[in-house]
Amino acid sequence: MDFEFSDKSKRIQAQLKAFIAEHVAPRNAEYQRLVAQGVFPPPFLDDLKAKARAQGLWNLFLPGLKPDEPGTQMSNLDYAPCAEIMGRMLWSAEVLNCNAPDTGNMELLHLAANPQQRKQWLQPLLEGKIRSAFAMTEPDVASSDATNIRTSIRRDGKQWVINGRKWFITNAADPRCKIFIVMGQTSPDRAEAHRRQSMVLVPAGTRGLTVVRNLPVMNHIHVQGHCEVAFDDVRVPVDHLLGEEGGGFALAQARLGPGRIHHCMRSIGACELAVELMIARARSRKTFGAALAEHGTVREWIALSRIEIEQARLLVLKAAWLIDQGGAKAARREIALIKVAVPRMQVAVANRAIQVFGAAGLTQDTPLADIWSWGRALQIVDGPDEVHIRAIARGEIKAPEGAT
């Protein structure tokens, strides 16, 4: 098992750090100010994207990228440290066209789209000209079990008719969102529970598709949206089916594997930033006649954070390596492990850093509150911890005695 990054990855990592330092970080305050004012996307974003693409820092996340498609092809292992670098400033991912949920949606389209769908939707996404949404989670059922999905996708002649309600649909409020990948039941009476679901492509603006509200996440509104969306007799042509009928569950599983690695490596980048801020604060502040960094409790927090980050990174790199070797199925256990371990680590590290900052850690003067809240959210999104713990335990119990 070799976690050595290729020369190409090392070159791109250095290039990426320099690009963010030179072009992205100087605009961070302006980005935050404009977004807080409801200006989204900020007008300078397209200029930054053009600069990133000109330097080859574009679509780094897609191992199957073809020579005639825009971007730089990288393995999951080689991309992982790049995602970590982006995690230090989350909006930087969009500058490189490596932002969720578009990354997962591009992977899905790359895997299952027909030639017309690739031309109409995949190509503009690869070019960074549009954004997209993935509509699976529903408010009325436990969507952690995808077989619970109740949105109806019924065939009526040459059309699919969609009825249902989704929520936590990221990007749905973004004016650039032009396509929804919608998961629902096409064969509700089918015996095999995992073959009842399909995915269809629904263009934004289709009659009957309504963005009901932009849900606050941890009392914070994200301008691109984590929205509740209604589908009321939404009609699309039958050729808007993605992949095969009944293949929705399998597509959902394929989409989530690499995406969880991306989330986890960005989390590790955010935690590295939290530790750096914690150390700087501990050095600069004094209590009871000594710098915070001299107090045993704070030193323990710093040490524990370093231990936990290193453990998490190695586990994520193992998962990335296994996916490169044998696909998401080969890394199923490790993907479940990182999905539990990394968000919990993020919450713990951010919580320590907040404590060192005191009241300032609760404010928007530092990114720590956002790092903590997003870590907490990640314990639910992409499947709650309990689902992954259940899968891990089931695999351990079934494994032959002595097997690893």
C-alpha positions in Angstrom: 0.0 0.0 0.0 1.8 3.1 -1.3 0.6 6.6 -0.3 3.4 8.4 -2.1 2.0 11.2 -4.2 3.1 11.3 -7.9 5.4 14.1 -9.1 2.3 15.4 -11.0 0.4 15.7 -7.7 3.3 17.3 -5.9 3.6 19.9 -8.7 -0.1 20.7 -8.7 -0.2 20.9 -4.9 2.6 23.5 -5.0 0.9 25.4 -7.8 -2.4 25.3 -6.0 -1.0 26.7 -2.8 0.6 29.5 -4.7 -2.5 30.3 -6.8 -4.8 30.4 -3.7 -2.3 32.6 -1.9 -1.9 35.0 -4.8 -5.4 35.2 -6.2 -8.0 33.7 -3.9 -7.0 34.6 -0.3 -6.7 38.4 -1.1 -10.4 38.3 -2.2 -11.7 36.4 0.8 -12.8 39.4 2.8 -14.5 40.9 -0.3 -16.1 37.5 -1.0 -17.5 37.2 2.6 -18.7 40.8 2.5 -20.6 40.5 -0.8 -22.1 37.1 0.2 -23.3 38.6 3.5 -25.0 41.3 1.4 -26.7 38.7 -0.7 -24.5 39.3 -3.8 -24.0 35.9 -5.2 -22.1 34.9 -7.1 -19.5 37.7 -6.5 -18.7 39.4 -9.8 -14.9 38.5 -9.7 -15.5 34.8 -9.5 -15.5 34.2 -13.3 -12.2 36.0 -13.6 -10.6 33.8 -10.9 -12.0 30.7 -12.7 -10.5 31.8 -16.0 -7.1 32.2 -14.3 -7.3 28.8 -12.6 -8.2 27.1 -15.8 -5.4 28.8 -17.7 -3.0 27.3 -15.1 -4.4 23.8 -15.4 -6.0 24.0 -12.0 -9.4 22.8 -13.3 -11.6 19.7 -12.8 -8.9 18.0 -10.7 -11.3 15.6 -9.1 -12.3 13.3 -12.0 -10.0 10.3 -12.5 -12.0 9.3 -15.7 -11.5 12.7 -17.3 -11.0 12.2 -21.1 -8.3 13.9 -23.1 -10.9 16.0 -25.0 -12.5 17.2 -21.8 -11.4 20.3 -19.9 -9.3 19.8 -16.8 -6.4 17.9 -15.4 -6.8 14.2 -14.7 -5.8 13.0 -11.3 -6.2 9.7 -9.3 -8.2 9.9 -6.1 -5.0 9.5 -4.1 -3.3 12.3 -5.9 -6.3 14.6 -5.7 -6.8 14.1 -1.9 -4.1 16.6 -0.8 -5.4 19.1 -3.3 -8.8 18.8 -1.6 -7.2 19.3 1.7 -5.6 22.6 0.4 -9.0 23.8 -0.8 -10.5 22.9 2.6 -8.7 25.8 4.2 -10.9 28.2 2.3 -14.0 26.4 1.2 -15.1 28.7 -1.6 -11.7 28.2 -3.4 -13.1 24.8 -4.6 -15.5 26.6 -6.9 -12.7 28.6 -8.4 -11.2 25.3 -9.6 -14.5 23.8 -10.6 -14.1 21.2 -7.8 -17.1 22.2 -5.7 -19.8 19.9 -4.4 -22.4 18.9 -5.4 -21.3 19.6 -9.0 -18.3 17.2 -8.6 -20.6 14.3 -7.7 -23.1 15.2 -10.4 -20.3 15.4 -13.0 -19.2 12.0 -11.9 -22.7 10.6 -12.3 -23.1 12.1 -15.7 -19.7 10.9 -16.7 -20.7 7.4 -15.6 -24.2 7.1 -16.9 -25.3 9.9 -19.3 -26.1 9.2 -22.9 -24.4 11.3 -25.6 -27.2 13.9 -25.7 -27.2 14.3 -21.9 -23.4 14.6 -21.9 -23.5 17.4 -24.5 -26.4 19.3 -22.9 -25.4 19.0 -19.2 -22.0 17.4 -18.6 -20.1 19.6 -21.0 -21.4 22.9 -19.5 -20.6 21.6 -16.0 -17.1 20.7 -17.0 -16.7 24.1 -18.5 -18.0 25.7 -15.2 -20.7 27.6 -17.1 -23.6 26.2 -15.1 -24.2 24.6 -11.7 -26.4 21.6 -10.7 -28.3 20.0 -7.8 -28.8 16.5 -6.6 -32.3 15.9 -5.3 -32.6 12.7 -3.2 -33.3 13.6 0.5 -36.9 13.9 1.5 -38.5 15.6 4.7 -41.2 12.9 5.3 -39.0 9.8 5.4 -35.7 8.7 6.8 -33.7 9.2 3.7 -30.6 7.6 5.2 -32.2 4.4 3.9 -32.6 5.3 0.2 -35.2 2.6 -0.2 -37.5 4.8 1.7 -37.6 7.5 -1.0 -41.2 8.2 -1.9 -41.0 10.7 -4.7 -43.0 9.2 -7.6 -41.6 9.1 -11.1 -44.4 7.7 -13.3 -44.2 7.1 -17.0 -47.0 8.6 -19.1 -46.5 7.9 -22.7 -43.3 9.7 -23.8 -42.9 11.6 -20.5 -41.9 11.0 -16.9 -44.3 12.7 -14.4 -42.6 13.5 -11.1 -44.4 14.2 -7.8 -42.7 14.6 -4.4 -40.9 16.9 -2.1 -37.1 17.1 -1.4 -35.0 19.1 1.0 -31.5 20.0 1.8 -30.9 20.3 -1.9 -27.7 22.2 -2.3 -27.4 24.8 -5.1 -31.1 25.0 -5.6 -31.1 28.7 -4.8 -28.1 29.4 -7.0 -29.2 31.4 -10.1 -26.7 29.4 -12.1 -28.3 26.0 -11.2 -29.7 24.7 -14.5 -30.2 21.0 -13.9 -31.6 18.8 -11.1 -30.7 15.1 -10.8 -33.9 13.7 -9.2 -34.1 10.3 -7.5 -37.5 8.7 -7.1 -39.5 5.5 -7.5 -40.3 4.3 -11.0 -41.3 0.8 -9.9 -42.8 1.0 -6.4 -44.2 -2.6 -6.6 -41.0 -4.2 -7.7 -39.9 -7.1 -5.4 -36.3 -6.0 -5.2 -36.3 -2.9 -2.9 -33.0 -1.7 -4.4 -34.4 -1.7 -8.0 -37.4 0.5 -7.5 -35.6 3.8 -7.8 -34.4 5.7 -10.9 -32.8 9.1 -11.6 -34.1 11.6 -14.1 -32.7 14.9 -15.3 -35.1 17.9 -14.6 -34.0 21.3 -16.1 -34.4 24.2 -13.7 -37.5 26.2 -14.6 -39.6 23.2 -15.6 -43.2 23.8 -14.9 -44.2 22.4 -11.5 -40.6 22.6 -10.0 -40.7 25.1 -7.1 -38.0 26.1 -4.7 -40.1 26.4 -1.5 -37.5 27.8 0.8 -33.8 28.1 1.5 -33.3 26.2 4.8 -30.9 27.7 7.4 -28.2 25.2 8.4 -27.2 25.6 12.0 -29.1 29.0 11.9 -27.0 30.1 9.0 -28.4 30.8 5.5 -26.1 29.7 2.7 -26.8 31.8 -0.4 -26.4 29.0 -2.9 -29.1 27.2 -0.9 -29.8 24.0 1.0 -33.4 24.2 -0.2 -36.8 22.5 0.1 -38.0 21.8 -3.4 -41.5 20.7 -4.5 -42.2 18.6 -7.7 -45.8 18.9 -8.6 -46.7 17.0 -11.8 -43.3 17.9 -13.3 -43.0 16.5 -16.8 -39.8 15.7 -18.7 -39.3 13.5 -21.8 -38.5 9.8 -21.3 -35.0 10.4 -22.7 -34.2 12.4 -19.5 -33.8 9.1 -17.6 -30.2 8.9 -16.3 -28.8 5.4 -16.9 -31.3 2.5 -16.7 -34.7 2.3 -15.1 -34.3 0.8 -11.7 -30.6 1.8 -11.5 -31.0 4.8 -9.2 -29.9 3.1 -6.0 -26.7 1.8 -7.6 -26.0 5.2 -9.1 -26.4 6.9 -5.7 -23.9 4.5 -4.2 -21.4 5.1 -7.0 -21.8 8.9 -6.5 -21.2 8.9 -2.8 -17.8 7.0 -2.7 -15.3 9.5 -4.1 -17.4 12.5 -2.9 -17.0 11.4 0.7 -13.2 11.4 0.2 -13.4 14.9 -1.1 -15.5 16.0 1.9 -13.1 14.4 4.3 -10.0 15.8 2.8 -11.5 19.3 2.8 -12.4 18.8 6.4 -8.8 17.9 7.2 -7.6 21.1 5.6 -10.1 23.1 7.7 -8.8 21.3 10.8 -5.2 22.2 9.9 -6.3 25.8 9.7 -8.1 25.5 13.1 -4.9 24.1 14.7 -2.8 26.9 13.3 -5.2 29.5 14.6 -5.3 27.8 18.0 -1.5 27.8 18.3 -1.2 31.4 17.2 -3.8 32.4 19.8 -2.3 30.3 22.5 1.1 32.0 22.0 -0.3 35.5 22.0 -2.7 35.4 24.9 -1.8 35.2 28.6 -3.8 34.1 31.6 -2.7 33.9 35.2 0.8 35.1 34.4 1.6 32.7 31.5 0.9 32.3 27.8 -2.0 30.0 27.1 0.5 27.8 25.2 2.2 27.2 28.6 -0.9 25.7 30.2 -1.0 21.9 30.3 -4.6 21.7 29.2 -4.1 23.8 26.1 -0.9 21.8 25.2 -2.9 18.6 25.5 -5.6 20.1 23.2 -2.9 20.9 20.6 -1.3 17.5 20.9 -4.6 15.6 20.7 -5.6 17.6 17.6 -2.4 16.7 15.9 -2.8 13.0 16.7 -6.4 12.9 15.5 -5.7 14.8 12.2 -2.8 12.5 11.3 -4.9 9.4 12.0 -7.8 10.8 9.9 -5.6 11.7 7.0 -4.0 8.3 6.8 -7.4 6.6 6.9 -8.7 8.9 4.1 -5.6 8.3 2.0 -6.1 4.5 2.4 -9.7 4.8 1.2 -8.6 6.9 -1.8 -5.9 4.4 -2.7 -8.3 1.5 -2.4 -10.8 3.3 -4.7 -8.0 3.8 -7.3 -7.2 0.1 -7.1 -10.6 -1.4 -7.2 -13.4 1.2 -7.3 -15.7 2.3 -4.5 -16.8 -1.2 -3.7 -13.3 -2.2 -2.8 -13.2 0.7 -0.3 -16.6 0.3 1.1 -15.5 -0.3 4.6 -12.9 2.5 4.6 -15.4 5.0 3.1 -17.7 4.2 6.0 -14.9 4.5 8.5 -13.8 8.0 7.3 -17.4 9.2 7.1 -17.7 8.6 10.9 -14.1 9.4 12.0 -13.4 12.7 10.1 -16.5 14.8 11.0 -16.2 13.7 14.7 -12.5 14.8 14.5 -13.5 18.1 12.9 -16.0 18.9 15.7 -13.5 18.0 18.4 -10.6 20.0 16.9 -12.8 23.1 16.1 -14.3 22.9 19.6 -10.8 23.1 21.2 -9.8 26.0 19.0 -13.0 27.8 19.9 -12.3 27.3 23.6 -8.8 28.8 23.2 -10.2 31.8 21.5 -12.9 32.3 24.1 -15.8 34.5 23.0 -14.0 35.5 19.8 -14.3 31.8 18.7 -18.1 32.1 18.7 -18.1 35.0 16.3 -17.6 35.4 12.6 -14.2 37.1 13.2 -12.6 33.7 12.8 -13.7 30.7 10.6 -13.8 28.5 13.7 -17.6 28.6 14.2 -18.2 27.7 10.6 -15.6 24.9 10.8 -17.4 23.5 13.9 -20.9 23.8 12.5 -20.0 22.2 9.1 -18.3 19.3 10.9 -21.4 18.8 12.9 -23.5 18.9 9.7 -21.3 16.3 8.1 -22.3 13.8 10.7 -25.7 13.8 9.0 -25.2 14.7 5.3 -24.0 12.0 3.0 -25.6 9.6 5.4 -25.7 9.9 9.2 -23.0 8.3 11.4 -25.4 5.6 12.6 -25.9 4.2 9.1 -22.1 3.9 8.6 -21.5 2.5 12.1 -24.2 -0.1 11.3 -22.5 -1.1 8.1 -19.0 -1.2 9.7 -20.3 -3.5 12.5 -22.2 -5.7 10.1 -19.0 -6.2 8.1 -16.9 -6.9 11.2 -19.4 -9.5 12.5 -19.6 -11.3 9.1 -15.9 -11.3 8.6 -14.2 -14.7 9.2 -12.4 -15.0 12.5 -8.9 -13.5 12.3 -9.6 -11.6 9.1 -8.7 -7.9 8.8 
